[in-house]
Each structure stands twice: as C-alpha cells, then as structure tokens.
C-alpha cells in the first residue's frame, strides 16, 4: 500500500491529478463520520 500511495503521489504531482486528490479524502471523511 505504501508503494502504491508513493506511486500515486508521484504521478499526482506530475500529472497534477486533482480528481484523484479529491476522490481520496471524501471516502475517508465519510468513513470517519
């Protein structure tokens, strides 16, 4: 998982993947609620 997140983070920084960045916190926020 750590390697996956690291890869996604690198790809996100390169591609500036805004939808991915927004898609991750939403489920996390719902899970906390």
C-alpha positions as CSV (number, residue, x, y, z in Angstrom):
1,X,0.0,0.0,0.0
2,X,2.8,2.4,0.9
3,X,4.5,1.8,-2.5
4,X,1.1,2.3,-4.2
5,X,0.5,5.6,-2.4
6,X,4.0,6.7,-3.2
7,X,3.5,5.9,-6.9
8,X,0.1,7.7,-6.9
9,X,1.7,10.7,-5.1
10,X,4.4,10.9,-7.7
11,X,2.0,10.5,-10.6
12,X,-0.3,13.1,-9.0
13,X,2.5,15.6,-8.7
14,X,3.5,15.0,-12.3
15,X,0.0,15.0,-13.8
16,X,-1.5,17.3,-11.1
17,X,-4.3,14.7,-10.7
18,X,-6.9,16.9,-9.0
19,X,-9.8,14.5,-9.3
20,X,-7.7,11.7,-7.7
21,X,-6.7,14.1,-4.8
22,X,-10.4,15.0,-4.3
23,X,-11.6,11.4,-4.6
24,X,-9.4,10.1,-1.8
25,X,-10.3,12.4,1.1
26,X,-14.1,12.1,0.5
27,X,-14.4,8.4,1.3
28,X,-12.0,8.9,4.2
29,X,-14.2,11.7,5.6
30,X,-17.3,9.6,5.2
31,X,-15.6,6.7,7.0
32,X,-14.7,9.0,9.9
33,X,-18.3,10.2,10.2
